[in-house]
Structures are given as C-alpha cells and as structure tokens.
Amino acid sequence: MAEDLQKLFAQVRGFDWNARKREINLREHKIDFADVKGIFDGYTFVRRSDRHGEIRYQVFGYLHDREVAVAFTIRGKVCWLISARRARRDERQKFYQGLARRSSARED
C-alpha cells in the first residue's frame, strides 16, 4: 500500500536521528542522514513498513543521482530517520514501475 507523502508530512516540522546510528549508516552505506531530506524534493514512493511495534515507513527516491531507500517514523512533529541505503535491485524496479505509471497517468 502506497502512502500519501503530503498527508504523512502535513504536521512534520523537522528531521532528527540518533547520532550514533547516523555514524554507523554513514560508514556502512555512505549516506549521511543530514542529506536525506533532499530525497523528498523529487519523485518518491512511500510504503508502510512497521517494525518493533512501531509504525514505520520506507521511502524510495533519488539522492545524489542514486536510488535510495530510507526508513523513518513520525514522532510528533519530527521525521525520525532510522536508516538510509542504496535501494536493492527489486526496489529500484518497483520505483521505476511506479514512475512509469505516474507518467502515463499524467498523459491521460
């Protein structure tokens, strides 16, 4: 089920993360959480992906010309970043399929 990003972020006023988790993510995936908010400037696909009893989301989009997958949750008015990595091949295919569907819907 795809989520409506605009509705999801209606009350969000900022981004935050665990500093240690940011360091680990940067070392392992070469993606800095400080850059991740840029993903929301372009085309994205969001799906719900609950874990550990928490409502979580996964957003797919572009960051520095690479397809990325970002896990996050909404805590009050904060988008809490959990992880960011290069999207897997199957995730990239779904992303491009969604992009093609969106493009063809606009042509109608």
C-alpha positions in Angstrom: 0.0 0.0 0.0 1.5 3.3 -1.1 1.1 6.2 1.4 0.3 9.8 0.5 3.5 11.6 1.4 1.8 15.0 1.6 -0.7 13.8 4.2 2.0 11.9 6.1 4.2 15.0 6.4 1.5 17.6 7.0 2.5 18.1 10.6 6.2 17.4 10.3 8.4 20.4 11.2 11.8 18.8 11.1 14.1 15.8 10.8 16.2 14.1 13.6 18.1 10.9 14.2 20.2 9.0 16.7 23.8 10.4 16.3 25.4 7.0 16.7 23.1 5.5 14.2 24.0 8.3 11.7 27.7 7.5 12.1 27.1 3.8 11.5 24.9 4.5 8.5 27.5 6.8 7.0 30.3 4.3 7.5 28.3 1.3 6.2 26.2 2.9 3.4 28.0 6.1 2.7 24.8 8.1 3.1 24.6 10.9 5.7 21.2 11.4 7.4 21.9 15.1 7.1 21.5 14.8 3.3 18.5 12.5 3.4 15.8 15.2 3.5 16.8 16.0 -0.1 15.0 12.8 -1.2 11.7 14.5 -0.5 12.4 17.2 -3.2 11.8 14.7 -6.0 9.6 11.8 -7.1 9.2 9.3 -4.2 7.3 6.2 -3.5 6.4 5.5 0.2 5.2 2.3 1.8 4.4 1.4 5.3 6.9 -1.0 6.9 6.1 -1.4 10.6 8.9 -2.9 12.8 9.4 -3.5 16.5 5.8 -2.4 17.4 6.3 1.0 15.8 4.7 2.5 12.7 7.5 2.9 10.2 7.7 3.9 6.6 10.1 3.3 3.8 10.5 5.9 1.1 12.3 5.3 -2.2 13.7 8.1 -4.3 16.9 9.9 -5.5 19.7 11.2 -3.5 22.9 12.4 -5.3 21.7 10.7 -8.5 21.3 7.3 -6.8 18.2 5.4 -6.0 18.0 5.1 -2.2 15.7 3.5 0.4 15.1 5.5 3.6 13.4 4.0 6.7 11.8 6.5 9.1 9.0 7.0 11.5 7.0 10.1 12.6 7.4 11.1 16.2 5.2 14.0 17.0 6.2 16.7 14.5 9.6 15.1 13.7 10.6 12.7 10.9 12.9 10.4 12.8 15.4 8.8 10.4 16.3 5.1 11.0 18.4 4.1 8.1 19.3 5.1 4.5 20.9 2.9 1.9 21.2 2.2 -1.8 17.9 0.6 -2.9 18.1 -3.0 -3.8 17.6 -4.1 -7.5 14.0 -5.2 -6.8 13.2 -2.0 -5.1 14.7 0.0 -7.9 12.5 -1.9 -10.4 9.4 -1.1 -8.3 10.4 2.5 -8.1 10.7 2.8 -11.9 7.5 1.0 -12.4 5.8 3.5 -10.2 7.4 6.3 -12.0 6.2 4.9 -15.4 2.6 4.5 -14.0 2.7 8.1 -12.7 4.0 9.4 -16.0 1.4 7.5 -18.1 -1.4 8.7 -15.8 -0.5 12.3 -16.4 -0.6 11.7 -20.2 -4.3 10.6 -20.0 
